[in-house]
Amino acid sequence: MDQIGRRTLTSLSVGLVAIVILLVAIGQQPTTSQGSNNPTNQQQVSGILFLRNPSQQAELWRSDANGQGQQLLVPQISDYSLSPDGRKVAYATQSEAQPSRIEIFDLTQNQVITSTGAADWTGYTPNWSPADNAIVYERRTIGTGGVGSPKLWLMQPDGTQVSPVVKGGDVVTFGAHWSNAGQMLGFTDPLRNELVLFDFSDVLRRIPFSGDFDWSPDDQRLVISVLRETQAGFRNELVLFDLASEQQTPLASQTDTDDFTPSWSPDGKRIAFVRRTREVPRGEIWVVNADGSEPRAITAGGGYDNVDPQWTPDSRQLLWTRLTVGSANVPSAIWTANLADNAEPRVLIENATQARWIVE
């Protein structure tokens, strides 16, 4: 047993179902790396998915890789996840008439092929497994007292409900994030302020801090945005956590900044993240080598908040959302930069957010 805690479950019992073992834990090799929806470098970008009108009832759109040929796919959704083969999209519906459902849209057929939901629960944030055969999402029960706390559930792509990820008691969990090989599921336990790694056996591994995180491509390390208490107050810093040695290493840490939403490049060499300073709390996109060397800003200045960095499969290009701070009349936009060519950032798609590369 390691010190941080491979603990056998006592008050909690794992909802391990035979179909989950078949779908996830018998060693099927994934077709992509799904950390932050980042594909492997053998695949090619064929387009971009994004949300339009995010301040209203967002619409799911797609375009080609240059932002051209834009096409409306689905109205009224809140968030989504692209399948590893780049052919299907799982998303949560957004409607005042009924609770949010989890639906699947086939990009090749251009139609909804699966819709699952019920009157007594609402679903959010679907996340496709790298093996392309299971989806984890957040479910909240609906009762007379209102909407409950989030619990993680598993479903098959055909809409069949499998089980809660964790059973036993009122277990609050959210923020699910598959490992790149699909053998583990990381998520947040907010009541204990811990990250939990679940390998679909009878053991949960608990890491005694939590925050935005991403897996290294080989699944041997995590990069985590950890909330730390300092003499100047609380701040978020990036920490590399080695799963074998449990060594914690600060990454490009500075005393006057907060670092969030790390995204590991598919080749494992660099990590993109969002940095905010105390004086100007607006996010800039930064990139640092995985050993902590050569941190550099990709964006700089202006009345913008840059968020949600996403890598191309070849680790050469980034995609992110630029939000305008303090002006409701200026919509968000998707920006990109080719790091290999040291090209200046440029706008790719106006009035859009939450962009993801479509890879095949």
N, C-alpha and C positions, 0 to 999 in steps of 0.2 A: 504494500500500500504506500503511495506517495504521500507526502505531508499535506499537500494542498487538497488532496482528497479524492481518491477513488473510493466512494462510500457505497456499500451495499444499501439498498433502499429499505428504510424502516417505515417511516410515516408515509412515504410515497411508494407506490408500486407501478412498475412500468407497464403500459398497455401494449405489450408485445403480442401481436396477432400473427398467425401463420402466414397470412398473405403478405404482411410487411416483411417477414424474413425472405419470402420468395421474391418480392419486388425490389428490396433494397439491400439486404445484408448477405446475399450469397455470392457476392463477388462479381456481379455483372460490371463490365467496364463501361464507363460513361462515354458519350460521344462528344461532350464538351466539358470545359471547366466552368462551373456555375457560380464560383465565388463572385458576388456582385454582378451576376449575369455575364461574366467574362469568359468567352470561348477560348478553346485551345488555338495555338498558332498555326495549326494545319488548315484551319478554315478561312474562308474569304468573306468579306463584307459584301452583302448584296443589297442592303437598304438600311433604313432607319425607322424605328417605331417611336412615336412621341404622343404626348397629350396636348390638345389644343383647348383654349379657353379654360385653363385650370382654376381660375377664380370663380367660375360659374359651375355648370355641370360638365365636367371634362369629357372630351371626345378623343377616341383613339384613332390616330392617323398613321399612315406610313408614306415614305418617300423613297427615292433611290439614294445611293450612298452620298450624293452631292446635294441632297435636299430638294431635288426637283421631282416632278411627277407626283405631287402630293395627292393622297386619296383618303377620304373619310372611310373608316371601317366600322366603328361602333360608337354610338352616342351614349352619354350618361354612364361613365365608369369612373372609378376612383383610383385604382392602381392596377398593375399588371405584371406578368412574368412571361418571358418568351421561352418556349420549349427549346431543349438543346439542339434539335435538328433545324430550328429556325422556321418551322412550318405552322406552329400553333401558338396561341396566346391565351393564357389563363388570366382572368381579371375579375374584379369585384364590381357589380353593378351599382349604380347610384340613382335611386329613385325615391321620391317622397311617398309613392303609393304602396310600396312593399319593402320588407327588409332586404338588405343587400344580399345578392346571390353570387355564387362563384360560377362563371361561365367560361367556356372554351371556344375560341374562334379559330377556324381553320383558314390560314392565309392562302392555301392553294385552292380551296373551294370557295373562299370569300363568303363564308357563312358561319353562324353559330352551330356547333355540333353537340355541345353538352351544356346543360343548365341545371344547377342543383341548388336547393335552398328550402327553407321551411318558414312557417309563421312564427316559430318560437326561437329562432336564432338568426343572427346576421353574420355574414362572413367578410373578411378583409384580407389584404396582403397575401395573395397566393404566391407560392415559391416552388418552382418546378425542380424535381430531383434531376441530377446529372444523368441518371440512367433512363430518363424519359418515361418513367412508369409510375410515378407517385407525385402528388402535390401536397405540400403542407400549407395550411392557412390558419388565420386567427378567427376563432368563432366566439361570439358573445351571445349568451342566452338573453331572451327577451321575456320579461315577466311583469307582474303588476308593479314591482318596485323600480322598473326601468330596465336599462341594458346592463348586463353583468360585465365582469372583468374578462379579459381575453384568455382563451385557452387554445393551445395548438392542436389541430386535428389533421389527420391524413385522409386523402381521398385518392382514388384512381382517376386517370384521365377520362374514363367513361362516366364519371360522376358517382361511382359507388363509394359510399362512405366506409372507411376502414375502422378507425378508432381514434380516441384522443391519443396524443403522443405520450402523455403522462396521466395516469389514473390515480385516484385515491385522494379524497379531500378536495377542498376548493383551491386547486393549484393554479396560480396565475402564471402564465408564460406567454412570451411574445418574442418578436424579432428573430424568427427562425432563419438559419443560414446553413445550407448544405456544404459539407466539405467537397472538394473538387472531385474526389473519387467516389462520392456518394455513400461512403460507409459510415459517416457520422453526421449528426445534426447538432449544430450549436444554437442556443437560444438564451434568453435572459429570464432569470428568476428575480423579479423586482422586489419581492418581499425580503429576500436575503441579499440583494444587491450583488448577485453573482452571475457569471456566465456558466452555463451548463453544457457539457458535451455528452451526447448520448449516442452510443454505438449499436443500439437496438439489441442489447443483451440485457442482463439483469443489473447493470451498473451505470450510474451517472457519475461523471467526473465534474467536480465543481471547482471553478476558479474564483478566488475571493475578491473579484472586482468585476465591473461590467462597463459596457459602453459600446459604441459602434465598433465593428470589427470585421476583418476579412481573413481568409485562410491563405497561407502561402500556396503556390501551385502544387507543391509536393505534400501538402497537409501536415507538415512537421512543425510549423510555427503559426502563430496568430499575430496580427497587428491590431492593437486595441486602443481606442481613444478612452483613456482612463481619467476619471475625475479625481484630482489630487488636492489635498489641502496644504497650502503653503503659508508663509508669513504674510504674504500680500493678499491672501484669500484663496478661493477655490479656482482651479484652472484645469483644463483638459489637455493632457499630453499623450502623444503616441508612445506605446510600449510594445516592443517585440517580446512575445512569450514563447519560449521553446517548450514544446509539449513533452519532450523526453527528459530534459534536465530541469525544467521549471524555472530556468533563468529568465529574469526580466531585464530588458535593456531599453532605456529611453532612446527614442528615435528623433533626431533633429529637434530636441527640446529647447525652448527658450522661455525665460522667466515671465515675459510680458505678452505671450500669445496663448491662444486656445486652438488646438488642432482636432479636427473632426473627420468623419467619414473616409477612412483610409480605403484605398483600392489597390490591390497588388497587381502588377503587370503580369500577363500570362507567361512571359519568359522568366519571371522571378527576380529580375534585376532591379526593378524600381517600384516605388510606392507613391501613388498620387494621393493628395489629401486636401482638405480645406483648412486654411489658417485665418484666424481673426485676431486682431490686436485689441488691447484694452482701449487705446485711444480712438481707433476707427474700427468698430465692430462689424466690419463687412468682410465677407469671405473672399479670399483669393485662392486660386488653384496653385498648389505647390507640388513639386516632384522631388523625391530624394532617393538616392541609391539604397538598396535593401540593407547595406551595412551602415547606414546613417551618414554617409559621405555625400558631398556636393548637393546640398539642398538648394533649390532655386525656384523662384516664383515664375509661373507661367502667365498669370494675369497681374495687373497692377493698377490701383487707383480708380478714381471715379465713384459715382454714386451707385455702385452695383454690389450685389451679393452673388458671388459665383459658387455654385454647389454641384454635388452629384457627379464627380468625375468618372468616366467610363473609358476603358482601353479598347483599342482594336486588337484583333487576334495576334497581329505581328508586333504588338507593343510599341508601335511607332507613332500612334496618333491618339489624342484624347478628345472626348466629347463631354460637354457639361451644360448646365443651365445657368444663364445669367438673369438674375432678378434685379429689377430696379427698386432701390430703396427710397421710400418717401414720396413716390408718385404712382398713384393708382391708374393714371392715364397712359402710362408706358408699359406695355405688356412684357412678359418674360420672353427670352429667346434662347435658342440652342446655338452654342458656339463650339468651335473646334480649333485645334492646333496640331500641326505636324511636328513632333518633337525631333524626329530624325533629321529634318531639314532646318531646324531652328526657325521655322516660319512664324510670323506674327499671328496671334489669334484672329479669327474672323467669324462673323456671324454666318450661320448656316440655315437656320429656320426661324422666322419671326413668329411671335405669339405662340410659343410652345414651351413645354417643359418635360422633364422625366424622359429623356431620350435614351434609347438602347439600340445598339448595332444589331441588325439582322444578319446572321451568319449561316452559311450553308457548307 
